Amino acid sequence: MLIDTESKLLYVGEAASLIERLRQEHLSIPNWDYFRYNVLPDEIAPHRKTFERMMIRDFASVLENKENIDAIRISDYRLANDKIDVR
């Protein structure tokens, strides 16, 4: 997760190589100033993209988001991801 604490944006993503991914430009959240990550167990790691999509969809249900999916808005933070699966 990347977080922009000033603009109150949250971005959820996955990466095979965290260091390479953090070095890339993130157009959805260019001014992130905090990150958090999880390392998946080896037997689950091949499914990391599925977990990413699930997490994005879960956050979209509780945070304002770009797809205008109904959310209960538990925070002033907004989800910065551009693509959100609706199911």
MOBEL-V375929 format. One record per backbone hydrogen bond with DSSP energy under -0.5 kcal/mol. CO is the residue of the C=O (numbers start at 1). NH is the residue of the N-H. E is the energy in kcal/mol with one decimal. If there is no record, write none. Layout:
BEGIN
co-><CO/CO>
nh-><NH/NH>
e-><E/E>
END
This chain:
BEGIN
co-><1/2/3/3/3/4/4/8/9/10/10/11/17/18/19/20/21/25/26/27/29/34/38/41/41/42/44/45/47/47/48/49/50/51/52/53/54/55/56/57/58/59/59/61/62/64/65/77/78/79/81/82>
nh-><36/11/5/33/34/8/9/78/4/80/81/2/21/22/23/24/24/27/29/30/32/3/40/44/45/46/47/48/50/51/52/53/54/55/56/57/58/59/60/61/61/62/63/72/74/79/68/64/10/66/66/84>
e-><-2.0/-2.8/-0.7/-2.7/-1.3/-1.2/-1.7/-2.7/-2.5/-3.6/-0.5/-2.5/-2.3/-2.6/-1.4/-0.8/-0.8/-0.6/-1.0/-0.6/-1.1/-2.8/-0.6/-1.8/-2.1/-0.6/-2.7/-1.8/-0.6/-1.9/-2.4/-2.4/-2.1/-2.6/-2.6/-2.3/-2.5/-2.8/-2.2/-0.9/-0.8/-1.3/-1.8/-2.0/-2.3/-3.1/-1.3/-0.7/-2.5/-0.5/-0.5/-0.5>
END
